[in-house]
Amino acid sequence: MKLIYWGLGLVLVLVVGAVVAWWVVVRGVETPDYTVAQQDGDLEVRDYPALRVAEVERSGSRGDAVSAGFRPLAGYIFAREREGDSIAMTAPVTQTPEGEGRWLVRFIMPAHYALDDLPRPATEEITLRELDPQRMVAIRFSGRASDSMVEEHERRLREWMTDQGLEAAGEPVYAYYDDPMTPGFLRRNEILIPVEKALAEEAS
């Protein structure tokens, strides 16, 4: 009986160790810096610096488009087709609607890269660009980002914006921080909507 208890204890230690190691690796991925100008629970007004991104355009549903966009972008950063070294993985993967079922799917490049320092993509479907500094209103939530969940949190975000006297200055950005193997309750998702900085400062 003691051997069984020892065996179960060893298995538990190994499982906990694996989870901790996974958590350290996942949470060690670089994410973009920002400053918080205003906070209300899980809602924030954030100021982002200029960001360098690699992007592709894909069509279809939200879920299908982000999956289809992920593959060529991952191929770019891991240097599967192009020449040069691989680029460190970052988070989040973002997705922005372009209208008529089209989406821009983006990987944010590590902060130390200037735009001209990034390796050239092997195909023209991947575009490298620098995004201007932006003020974004954000809501953060966990779980697997189903369409109904995204719609619910975007509605909350827009209602809060109305209460604060803020107007959207662009399309929403859907941000996904975790790989598909991450359990739903540990997943980090965000919806961000750009706003004019002057209006946000007046509201705060």
N, C-alpha and C positions, 0 to 999 in steps of 0.2 A: 504493500500500500504506500509506503514511504517513497518507493521508486516512482509510482504514478504521480504523487504530489510533486516530487522533484522534477519529473518530466513536464508536468503541466506548468510548473513555475518557470522552467527554462523556456518553454514555448512562449509564455506570456512576456518574459523579458525580451526575447527575440522580436516579437511582434511590436512591443512598445519601442524598442530600439530602432526598428525599421521605420515606424511612423515618425519618430523624432528626426531621423536622418532625412526622410522625405521632406518633412516640414522645413528643415534647415535649408535644404537645396532649393525648394520651391520659393520660400520667402527670401532667399538670397538673390533672386533675379532682380536686375536693375529695373526700377520704375521711374517715370519722369518726376522731376522736382516741381513743386508748386508751393505757393503760399496761400494760406486761408485768410480771406478778407472778412468772412462772416460765416457763422456756424449755427445751425438749429437742429440738434439731434443728428440724424443721418443725412441732413441736407447742408450743403456748403456752397459758398461762393469762393472760387479759386482763381488765382492768377498764375498762368503757365508762361514760361519763357518760350522763345522760338524752339521748335522741335524739328529734327530731321527725320523723315519717314521714307519707307519704301512702300509703294502702294500698287494695287491692281484693281481693275474694275471687273465686277462679276454681276450676273443677272440671276434672278430667281427669288425664292423666299429668303427671309432673313437668315434662317439656319443653313439653308443650302449654300447661300452666297458666301457666308463666312468660312464654311468648310472648304469650298472651292478656291477661295482666295488664300487660305492658309498654306496650301500645298506649294504653290510657286514661290511664295514669300519665304517659306522655310527652306526651300531649295536654294534661294538666293543667299540667305544668311549662312547656311551651312556649306556654301561653295560647292554644290553638287554638279553644277554645269559651268559656272564661270571660273575664271582664273583667280588666284589670290587666296588669302587666308579666310577662314570662317569668321563670322561676326557673332559676338555673344548674344544669346537669347535675352530678350527683354519682355516686359509686360507693361500694359495690356496689349492684346490685339484689339484694334478698334474697327468699327464699321459705321459708315455714314450713308444714308440714302441719297441717291442722285436723281430720283424720279423714274417713273415707268418701269419699276422693278429692277433698277440698276443700283449697285452699291459700290462704294470705295472701301476696300479692306486694306488696313495699314498695319505695318510693324513699325514701332518707334525705334530709331537707332540709338545705340549707346551715346550718352551725352558728350563723350570726348571726341566724337567724330565731327569734323566740319563737313559740309556737303561735298566739297571737292575731294575730300579724303576717302569717301566711300567707294568701294569697288564698283565698276560698271556692271550692270546686269547683263546676263547672256542673251536675253530676249527683250524686245521692245514693249512687251506687255507690262513689265515692271518699270515704274517711274520713281525716280528719287526726287524729293522736293523738300524745301524748308517751309514749315508752317510759321506764320507770324505769331508773336506773343498774343495770347488770348485770355480774356476773363470768361470763365465757365461756371455755370451753376450745375451742381452735381448732386446726385442721390446714389447712395451705396446700398447694396442688398446682397444677400447670400442665396444659395440654391442654384438649381439648373435653370438657365434663363429661357424659359418657355415663352412663347408669344404672349400668352395671357399675363405672365408675371411681368414681362417688359412693359406691356401696355398699362398695367396697374401702377407701376412705379413711375412711368413717364407721366401719367395723369396726375399723380401726387406732386411730382416735380413742377408741372406746369401750373397747378393750382397754387402752390407755394409762391411761384414767380408772380402770379397775378396778385396775391396778397401783399407781396413786397413791391409791387409797382414795376416789375422788371419785364422787359420785352425781349423775345428771342431775336438774335442777330444772325441766325444761321440754322442749319439743320442739326438735329440731335446726333450725338455720337454715342454708340453703344460700345462699352469697353468690357472685355473679358480677360481676367487675370490668370486663369488656371488651365492646366491641361485636362483632357477629357477623363483622366483616371482619378481626378480629385473628387472626393465625396461631395455631394450637393451641399451639405451643411457647412463645409469648409470653403466653398467657392466664393470668390469675390467678383461681383459684377457692378458696373456703374452705368448710369446714363448721364451724359453731360450735354448742356445746351449753351452755346455762346451767347453772351449778352454784351451790350455796350458798357464799357467801364465807367463812363461818367454817370449813367443812369444807376448802375449798381452802387456807386459811391453815394449818390443822393439817397438811395433807399436805405442804406445802412446807417 
